[in-house]
Amino acid sequence: MCGLTMWRWPVRPTVREEEIWSCSWCYAATQVGGEWFEISRPPYLPMEMRRERAVADGLAVGASHAFGTFGKSLCGIQELGMSPSDHWWLPEREAACGACGEAAGVINDRWPQAMRGEDAPVSVARQL
């Protein structure tokens, strides 16, 4: 996405040989492979539509953390079994973690301007 170091997600190989890579700088995820050997990236979304709320047994009740990647919240909390929920993490809510909000703002600012518009590429299929 932005040309910096990407981390490969630890996913099991499948018949389609899909891989998921995340950027350690702008947190964009890129999927490579699949039936058509496609490279796809998520389109740019505003901060309040990009993060799911983190869920884990060890998280404090009453605080809302944003799920980052690799089992951590954006503010760096790591709990066994942490995962994204089915609900958006909303930074404007009173219970939203301030440190997650600051990290989300920094990450949002890192997203390349050229990749934010409606014409930004999101999918490229391999030419056979």
Phi and psi in degrees as a GROMACS rama.xvg file:
@    title "Ramachandran Plot"
@    xaxis  label "Phi"
@    yaxis  label "Psi"
@TYPE xy
-108.286  -1.08015  CYS-2
91.196  6.57755  GLY-3
-101.988  -177.867  LEU-4
-56.6377  134.14  THR-5
-115.12  149.438  MET-6
-113.75  132.474  TRP-7
-82.9281  131.29  ARG-8
-72.1086  142.723  TRP-9
-80.0852  80.711  PRO-10
-112.279  150.662  VAL-11
-71.4457  139.925  ARG-12
-64.1179  144.398  PRO-13
-123.899  178.136  THR-14
-59.5256  -32.611  VAL-15
-82.2623  -9.04236  ARG-16
56.2309  46.4412  GLU-17
-80.2225  144.818  GLU-18
-129.824  148.967  GLU-19
-123.443  128.789  ILE-20
-121.793  139.048  TRP-21
-121.192  141.359  SER-22
-81.6602  131.924  CYS-23
-77.7079  -8.54089  SER-24
-98.9091  -57.6085  TRP-25
-104.273  -2.13845  CYS-26
65.7631  13.6274  TYR-27
-68.5784  139.442  ALA-28
-102.883  138.866  ALA-29
-123.905  130.61  THR-30
-103.961  133.464  GLN-31
-125.595  133.437  VAL-32
112.521  -145.614  GLY-33
90.0735  -179.042  GLY-34
-56.2746  -38.0702  GLU-35
-104.92  13.7214  TRP-36
43.6578  70.4177  PHE-37
-106.859  146.44  GLU-38
-108.772  118.393  ILE-39
-129.471  144.454  SER-40
-128.267  151.529  ARG-41
-72.6186  147.68  PRO-42
-71.8982  159.466  PRO-43
-65.99  134.516  TYR-44
-130.685  150.441  LEU-45
-59.8081  158.038  PRO-46
-51.9768  -40.3963  MET-47
-74.9176  -3.75361  GLU-48
-119.78  11.946  MET-49
-111.24  -21.2754  ARG-50
-116.725  140.132  ARG-51
-93.8387  155.591  GLU-52
-73.31  137.516  ARG-53
-78.7741  140.32  ALA-54
-129.224  137.222  VAL-55
-168.26  152.008  ALA-56
-61.0488  -33.2561  ASP-57
-85.5503  -2.90553  GLY-58
-74.9017  143.904  LEU-59
-63.312  138.097  ALA-60
-71.6563  138.641  VAL-61
94.4156  -9.4361  GLY-62
-110.854  142.233  ALA-63
-114.302  116.326  SER-64
-108.323  148.105  HIS-65
-86.2442  134.77  ALA-66
-76.0302  129.9  PHE-67
-96.2262  -113.221  GLY-68
-139.781  162.797  THR-69
54.9734  39.8239  PHE-70
75.0186  20.8243  GLY-71
-122.692  153.508  LYS-72
-79.9051  167.236  SER-73
-62.5168  -28.0007  LEU-74
-85.241  -0.0887198  CYS-75
101.462  -0.0459035  GLY-76
-70.4004  134.902  ILE-77
-127.547  118.768  GLN-78
-122.287  145.046  GLU-79
-57.2294  128.117  LEU-80
80.1321  10.6635  GLY-81
-63.5874  137.592  MET-82
-148.912  166.987  SER-83
-77.4158  146.2  PRO-84
-89.6201  -177.047  SER-85
-87.0924  8.80971  ASP-86
-121.275  147.253  HIS-87
-66.226  145.867  TRP-88
-89.1085  121.812  TRP-89
-108.68  108.622  LEU-90
-64.7667  -20.0534  PRO-91
-83.5458  -9.04294  GLU-92
-71.227  148.114  ARG-93
-59.7264  -37.3219  GLU-94
-83.3293  -1.52258  ALA-95
-67.4288  134.823  ALA-96
-63.0866  125.925  CYS-97
-64.9334  -38.4288  GLY-98
-67.126  -36.6925  ALA-99
-64.4028  -39.3615  CYS-100
-63.2614  -42.2242  GLY-101
-63.8696  -44.2717  GLU-102
-63.8142  -40.5519  ALA-103
-62.8287  -38.6375  ALA-104
-65.1869  -42.6456  GLY-105
-63.1887  -46.3645  VAL-106
-62.4877  -42.5544  ILE-107
-59.7515  -41.963  ASN-108
-66.7377  -24.8228  ASP-109
-79.0038  -19.914  ARG-110
-62.6228  122.228  TRP-111
-55.9772  132.778  PRO-112
-57.1185  -37.2976  GLN-113
-66.0704  -18.9028  ALA-114
-98.7443  10.2189  MET-115
-97.4222  -20.7407  ARG-116
-79.136  171.213  GLY-117
-64.8417  -24.7203  GLU-118
-89.6844  2.81449  ASP-119
-66.1955  136.05  ALA-120
-67.0898  136.232  PRO-121
-122.483  -13.679  VAL-122
-153.934  136.274  SER-123
-135.708  122.977  VAL-124
-92.795  146.529  ALA-125
-68.0007  135.639  ARG-126
-82.8407  127.145  GLN-127
